[in-house]
Amino acid sequence: MPDRDSHLDENGFVVLDNDSPGIAPHCHRAQIAACALCDPDGYRGSTICDHVDHTEAARRGMELVRAEIAKAKGGKA
């Protein structure tokens, strides 16, 4: 757990002065306002936004899935 003066919560999110430390990071008004991924309520579609762009990780994961599928198909032929 970060110390009181670090301005970071236990997950590494910035805790700004106008945000209550008892509120989950995805609910902080300043983080929601600064996030280009979520709506004004802190949701990305129907999912609570964590304010992190996972596009690159999802792309790498799909490459791995496609490679495994291709390997499996190659082994059956």
C-alpha positions as CSV (number, residue, x, y, z in Angstrom):
1,M,0.0,0.0,0.0
2,P,1.5,3.4,-1.0
3,D,2.1,5.9,1.7
4,R,-0.3,8.8,2.4
5,D,1.8,11.4,0.5
6,S,2.3,9.4,-2.7
7,H,-1.1,10.4,-4.3
8,L,-1.4,6.8,-5.6
9,D,-3.9,4.2,-4.4
10,E,-3.0,0.5,-3.9
11,N,-3.6,-0.2,-7.6
12,G,-1.3,2.6,-8.8
13,F,-4.1,5.0,-9.8
14,V,-3.6,8.7,-9.1
15,V,-5.8,9.9,-6.3
16,L,-6.6,13.6,-6.8
17,D,-7.6,15.9,-4.0
18,N,-11.2,16.1,-5.1
19,D,-11.6,12.3,-5.2
20,S,-12.4,10.4,-2.1
21,P,-9.9,7.7,-1.3
22,G,-12.8,5.4,-0.4
23,I,-14.1,5.4,-3.9
24,A,-12.9,2.7,-6.4
25,P,-10.4,4.0,-9.0
26,H,-12.9,3.5,-11.9
27,C,-15.3,5.9,-10.2
28,H,-13.0,8.9,-9.7
29,R,-14.5,11.8,-11.6
30,A,-11.1,13.1,-12.7
31,Q,-10.1,9.8,-14.1
32,I,-13.4,9.4,-16.0
33,A,-13.1,12.9,-17.4
34,A,-9.5,12.3,-18.6
35,C,-10.4,8.9,-20.1
36,A,-11.1,8.8,-23.8
37,L,-12.3,5.2,-23.6
38,C,-15.4,5.5,-21.4
39,D,-18.6,7.4,-21.2
40,P,-19.3,10.1,-18.5
41,D,-20.5,7.5,-16.1
42,G,-17.2,5.5,-16.3
43,Y,-18.5,2.6,-18.5
44,R,-17.0,1.3,-21.7
45,G,-20.0,-0.2,-23.3
46,S,-21.6,-2.2,-20.6
47,T,-18.3,-2.8,-18.7
48,I,-16.8,-0.7,-16.0
49,C,-13.8,1.1,-17.5
50,D,-10.4,0.6,-15.9
51,H,-9.1,3.6,-18.0
52,V,-6.5,1.4,-19.7
53,D,-6.4,0.7,-23.5
54,H,-6.2,-3.0,-23.9
55,T,-6.2,-3.0,-27.7
56,E,-2.6,-4.0,-28.2
57,A,-2.8,-6.9,-25.6
58,A,-6.0,-8.1,-27.3
59,R,-4.3,-8.0,-30.7
60,R,-1.3,-10.1,-29.4
61,G,-3.7,-12.5,-27.8
62,M,-5.7,-13.0,-31.0
63,E,-2.5,-13.6,-32.9
64,L,-1.6,-16.4,-30.4
65,V,-5.1,-17.9,-30.7
66,R,-4.9,-17.9,-34.5
67,A,-1.4,-19.5,-34.5
68,E,-2.7,-22.3,-32.2
69,I,-5.7,-22.9,-34.4
70,A,-3.6,-23.0,-37.5
71,K,-1.2,-25.4,-35.7
72,A,-4.1,-27.6,-34.6
73,K,-5.6,-27.7,-38.1
74,G,-2.2,-28.5,-39.6
75,G,-1.8,-31.5,-37.2
76,K,-5.1,-33.0,-38.3
77,A,-4.5,-33.0,-42.0
